[in-house]
Amino acid sequence: MATYTEIQEQIKKLQEEAEKIRAGEIEAVIADLRGKIAHYGLSAEQLGFTSSAKKSGKKASAATVMYRKGNLTWSGAARGRRPDWVKEILDAGGDLQQYRVK
């Protein structure tokens, strides 16, 4: 029966081998994609590799800070999840308005 250390060494060797195989597969995929992109004359825009700021002509701006607790800030954006410090305040029944930046 193999020891724990022997099994850990086998795992390490298998992980290294898997990474080498993965790197080779990635190279093959990239070569295939480059060939297809060249064959069909596809652009970065057609592939979805341009930012929305470039498409709309608008520059991305930093979110305005609406709430601050020490060095922690939050924009109060309706999208995305709330920061942990905001959730903790609300879960404890606290008033988030006391942290509002004026």
Rosetta blueprint (number, residue, H / E / L):
1 M L
2 A L
3 T L
4 Y H
5 T H
6 E H
7 I H
8 Q H
9 E H
10 Q H
11 I H
12 K H
13 K H
14 L H
15 Q H
16 E H
17 E H
18 A H
19 E H
20 K H
21 I H
22 R H
23 A H
24 G H
25 E H
26 I H
27 E H
28 A H
29 V H
30 I H
31 A H
32 D H
33 L H
34 R H
35 G H
36 K H
37 I H
38 A H
39 H H
40 Y H
41 G L
42 L L
43 S L
44 A L
45 E L
46 Q L
47 L L
48 G L
49 F L
50 T L
51 S L
52 S H
53 A H
54 K H
55 K H
56 S H
57 G L
58 K L
59 K L
60 A L
61 S L
62 A L
63 A L
64 T L
65 V L
66 M L
67 Y E
68 R E
69 K E
70 G L
71 N L
72 L E
73 T E
74 W E
75 S L
76 G L
77 A L
78 A L
79 R L
80 G L
81 R L
82 R L
83 P L
84 D H
85 W H
86 V H
87 K H
88 E H
89 I H
90 L H
91 D H
92 A L
93 G L
94 G L
95 D L
96 L H
97 Q H
98 Q H
99 Y H
100 R E
101 V L
102 K L
